[in-house]
Amino acid sequence: MPQQPLHDWPGCEIVEYNPAKMGGAPIVRGRRITPDAFVENYNASPEYTPEFIARELFEEPVDDVRAILRYAENEGWLVRPLT
């Protein structure tokens, strides 16, 4: 059984729901990465900046990571302000 996502992402333009990928969990458009993974890592350590998460952890475009984190910040899901 797939793990339930931590958050729902309606209105976030780069998040999609596809039943054929990851059991229909929200994923970053065109990838098999959940946006929650970006949020969890950002919240885990002040050293985990959007740039670090994008380049060192996921090899994703920084703009995509920032878009996810901006959405999460607006929803109140980040433990510190977005830098």
C-alpha positions in Angstrom: 0.0 0.0 0.0 1.5 3.4 -1.0 2.4 5.8 1.8 0.0 8.7 2.3 1.3 12.1 1.3 1.9 14.5 4.2 0.3 17.4 2.3 -2.2 18.0 -0.4 -1.0 20.3 -3.2 -4.0 21.7 -5.1 -3.1 24.8 -7.0 0.6 24.2 -7.1 1.4 24.4 -10.8 4.3 22.0 -10.9 2.7 19.2 -8.8 0.7 16.5 -10.6 -1.3 13.5 -9.6 -0.9 10.5 -11.9 -2.4 7.1 -10.8 0.2 5.4 -12.9 3.1 7.0 -11.0 3.8 6.3 -7.3 0.3 5.1 -6.6 -1.2 8.5 -7.5 0.7 10.4 -4.8 1.5 14.0 -5.6 4.7 14.3 -7.6 6.8 17.0 -9.1 5.6 17.3 -12.7 7.4 14.8 -15.0 9.3 13.2 -12.1 8.9 10.5 -9.5 9.8 12.8 -6.6 7.2 13.9 -4.1 7.1 17.6 -3.3 6.9 16.5 0.4 10.5 15.3 0.1 11.6 18.9 -0.7 9.6 20.2 2.3 10.9 17.5 4.7 14.5 18.1 3.7 14.2 21.9 4.0 12.6 21.5 7.4 15.3 19.1 8.6 18.2 21.5 8.7 19.0 25.2 8.2 21.9 24.0 6.1 19.5 22.5 3.6 18.9 25.5 1.4 16.8 25.3 -1.8 20.0 25.3 -3.8 21.5 22.4 -1.7 18.3 20.4 -2.0 18.1 21.0 -5.8 21.8 20.3 -6.6 23.0 17.9 -3.9 20.0 15.8 -3.0 17.7 15.6 -6.0 19.4 17.0 -9.1 16.4 19.1 -9.8 16.1 22.7 -11.1 16.5 25.2 -8.3 13.4 27.1 -9.7 11.3 23.9 -9.2 12.5 23.4 -5.6 11.8 27.1 -4.9 8.3 26.9 -6.4 7.5 23.9 -4.2 8.9 25.6 -1.1 7.1 28.9 -1.8 3.8 27.0 -2.0 4.6 25.2 1.2 5.6 28.4 2.9 2.3 30.0 1.9 0.5 27.0 3.4 2.4 27.2 6.6 4.3 24.0 6.2 7.8 25.3 6.6 9.5 25.5 10.0 11.5 28.5 9.0 11.2 31.3 6.4 12.2 30.5 2.9 15.7 31.9 2.2 
